[in-house]
Amino acid sequence: MLEHGDEARSLGGVEVGDGDGRHEEVDISTLLLRDAALLATFDDAGRELPGASLFARDGVIEAIGPAHELPAHADRVIDASNLVVLPGLVNTHHHFYQTLTRNVPAAQNAKLFDWLTTLYPIWARMDAEAIRVSTAVAIAELMLSGCTTASDHTYLWPNGARVDDQIAVARELGFRFHASRGSMSIGQSKGGLPPDSVVEDEDAILADCERVIGAYHDPARYAMTRIVLAPCSPFSVSDTLMRESVALARKHGVHSHTHLAETRDEEAFCLDRYGRRPVELAEDLGWTGSDVWHAHMVWPSADEVERLGATRTGVAHCPTSNMRLGSGIAPLRGLVDAGVRVGLGVDGSASNDGSHLLAEARQAMYLARVHEAPGAFDAREILRVATRGGAAVLGRDDIGSLAPGMAADFIGVRIDTLAMAGAAVHDPVAAVIFTQPATVDLNVIAGRVRVFHGALDVMDLERIIADQNRIARRLVAAS
Ligand SMILES: [Zn+2]
């Protein structure tokens, strides 16, 4: 296990914390959050509790209620009287490494296929250090914007980089992480888009998938690390690999993830090459069901939406990325109403170009109103998608709401800030979405404080930013 301690020194470019606070925290087993201005549980009844407190032991919520009904003492006590407290948000689609290629001038105004062909050669220069540093940057942004659990989808592993590099960093930072062993196998010499240097042999991909499942996948309740098998798209690997990948995932009880139905171009390409629409292709390949989720799903037909719902297939809705690349608007209302498991994703930072999950929830609500109707989603509904929805997409019933027996993953947003002035007094929960999205004041994962008073407790941000900028310059300068 790479949980803490000396392992931090072996993470290369990633320096995490000064050690003292982290070592102290390892021993903390109980946490008392006292007197929240409002605690929104997002439980089945949608209870919102003014003045509530929360007691957690060993990373799990033990009780929620008035402070006088809870234990009076804990290893750590936090005053939440100026906070609205919510379940931690869940991010269901990202490409952490793309934080290294945000705002690259040549890709600023491109649509998906051109954007990919511009960026592939740059990504091909990454190495293990680049993966570690960009993972830390993405997790820092996610934590500061209210995220407590994320899945990442890295599908190219150049120059010795491995998914192990990401997992080591996430564990060091105490972040709940569903790591994808992503892949591509069809390079330019086989008619694909990516350079051959970033694609892998399919037997080697499957062998490494099996290795990382054995090494890291934790199926237990409250798991901090799970593995996902995730070919980049049905167009960047063979049909055989798509079938064998999902079969291997099912053999080991892990979930499967890929990109699907993102653009009109993809639909045309799919019809031309396979004579089928993207969702039909996924169905043929065995890629639907309660253990599969697809990023984007911008262009499903009405029939396909119904079938995705009937099979409880999951979708990561990524509105900012879809707008940034001009891909279209996913039918969020229809997907949710059909029973599709839907969560939010900030998507990779080369098509967003940020990892602010609260901001993504705000975008999702507004875009649904543009696409469907002025009242298509309200603030609580979109927060439900961002919390419980994301948990369902990742196949978890231990995160996404606040109740005894759930993981102690929660966030606190200050209600006494400039942005909240005149807003939180009416409805602090909706104000989290309607006002300018903030850095959260508090982020607790598995009962351990990760953000306190708006600052990351767990890493040396200045150093990470400097490392990131050095690597980003190197990657792009060579192009
Ligand atoms: Zn993506």
Residues whose N, C-alpha, C, O or C-beta is under 5 A from the ligand:
A	BS01	ZN	A295 D347 G348
